[in-house]
Amino acid sequence: MIHFIVWIVVSAIAGFVASKIINKSGSGLLMDIVLGIVGGFVGGFIVNHLSFLHRFGGRGGTSGFVIEIIVAIAGAMLVIWIYDMLFRRRGA
């Protein structure tokens, strides 16, 4: 249970970081957090289901935590990019 809560917090922070990387201005703090959590799930799903990526996940310790942060940020970046393409008005 603690791991799940930490993962949600890391994903929320990853959403904030990813929003600053993708669109510089973010989508609002709450939306950044939500998209980060969704992105964390997406990133975790991709890594857990692609066997060659799963090898980099580590088994706990610092390296595993760092990989989880990277995966959460990458997943959040993907989700935010898709969100921006679908819902943001360009030039408005």
C-alpha positions in Angstrom: 0.0 0.0 0.0 2.8 2.4 0.8 4.5 1.7 -2.5 1.2 2.6 -4.3 0.9 5.9 -2.4 4.5 6.8 -3.1 3.9 5.9 -6.8 0.9 8.3 -6.9 3.0 11.1 -5.4 5.9 10.5 -7.8 3.5 10.4 -10.7 1.9 13.7 -9.6 5.3 15.3 -9.4 6.2 13.8 -12.8 3.1 15.3 -14.3 4.1 18.7 -13.1 7.7 18.3 -14.5 6.4 16.8 -17.8 4.0 19.7 -18.3 6.9 22.1 -18.0 8.9 20.1 -20.5 6.1 19.7 -23.0 4.3 23.0 -23.1 6.3 25.3 -20.7 3.2 26.7 -19.2 1.4 23.7 -17.9 -2.3 22.9 -17.9 -3.0 24.1 -14.4 -1.7 22.4 -11.2 -4.6 20.1 -10.8 -4.7 19.0 -14.4 -0.9 18.5 -14.4 -1.2 16.2 -11.4 -4.1 14.2 -12.9 -2.3 13.9 -16.3 0.9 12.9 -14.4 -1.0 10.1 -12.5 -2.5 8.8 -15.7 1.0 9.1 -17.4 2.5 7.2 -14.5 0.0 4.4 -15.1 0.7 4.5 -18.9 4.5 4.4 -18.4 4.3 1.6 -15.8 2.0 -0.4 -18.1 4.4 0.0 -21.1 7.5 -0.9 -19.1 5.8 -3.9 -17.4 4.5 -5.3 -20.7 7.6 -4.8 -22.9 10.1 -7.4 -21.7 13.2 -5.6 -22.9 12.3 -2.5 -20.9 11.4 -4.5 -17.8 15.0 -5.4 -17.4 15.9 -1.8 -16.6 13.3 -1.5 -13.8 15.6 -2.8 -11.1 14.5 -4.6 -8.0 14.1 -1.9 -5.4 16.8 0.4 -4.0 17.8 3.7 -5.5 18.2 2.6 -9.1 14.6 1.2 -9.1 13.3 4.5 -7.7 15.1 6.6 -10.3 13.8 4.3 -13.1 10.3 4.7 -11.7 10.7 8.5 -11.8 12.0 8.4 -15.4 9.1 6.1 -16.5 6.5 8.3 -14.8 7.9 11.5 -16.4 8.1 9.8 -19.8 4.5 8.4 -19.5 3.3 11.8 -18.3 5.0 13.5 -21.3 3.2 11.1 -23.6 -0.2 11.7 -22.0 0.3 15.5 -21.9 1.3 15.6 -25.5 -1.8 13.6 -26.6 -3.9 15.8 -24.3 -2.5 18.9 -25.9 -3.1 17.6 -29.4 -6.7 16.7 -28.7 -7.9 19.4 -26.4 -5.8 22.5 -26.5 -6.5 25.2 -29.0 -3.4 26.3 -30.8 -3.1 30.0 -31.3 -6.1 30.8 -29.1 
